[in-house]
Amino acid sequence: MVRLSIIAFAVKPRVSLIKFRKGGLAPIDHRERLSAVSTESATHSTAIEDWELPNRYARKPIDHVEMEYINNGGVI
């Protein structure tokens, strides 16, 4: 039989990995945030359009058999 005192020494107390801030984040004025976002998005555009991609990243064309398969709901 195992003594309970031995088990108590073997089990380590659980330590939380998540740290929470006390009180949360500081309130932000919505007008200031919207103006900052609009000026930032106008100057920086990180999105790439389909036509700007190199050919190796472009989508492969869909052949006629695959189109029929899609249009019929997966049944040929």
N, C-alpha and C positions, 0 to 999 in steps of 0.2 A: 504494500500500500504506500502511496506517495503522500508525504506530509504537505499540508497546505502552506506551511511557511516556506518550503522550498519552491513551490509554484509561485508564491507571491514575489520572491526575489528574481525568478526567471522572467516574469512578465514585466515588460517595460511600459511605463505610462505612455499613452497616446499623445503625440505632439501634432497640433494642427499645422498644416502646410500653408494655409491661407491667412494672410494678415489683412484685417479690415482697418480702414481709417476711421477715426472717431469723428462723427459729425458729417461725414460725406464731403462732397466737393463744394467749393464756394459757388454761390449763385452767380449766373451770368446774365447780363442784359441781352435780351433776344435781338434788339435792334443792332447792337454792336456786333453780335455774332453773324447776323445775316449780311451786314455790310462787308465784314471781313471775308466771308465765304464768297460773295459775289465778286469782289475785286481779285481774290485769289484764283477763282475759277476762270476769270477772264484772261489772266496773265499766264496761267499754267494749264496746259491741257495734256494730261497723261494718257488719255484714251487713244487707241489706234483704230482707225476704221479698217474694214475688210479689204478695201482696195489698196491700203498702205502696207499690207503684210507682204513679206517676201514669198516667192512661189513655193518654197518648201513648207510654209505654214498654211498655204491656201487650201481650201476644201477641195477634195477630189470631186470631179463631176459625177453625177448620178446617171447610171446607164438605164436603158429602157426597161429591162427586167426588174431592176430594183424599184423603179417608179411604179410598175404594176403591182409589185409585192406590197408596197406601202399603201397604194390606193385601194387595194382589195382587203386591207386589214390584216395582212400577214398570210393570206391564203392565195396560192397561185392557181 
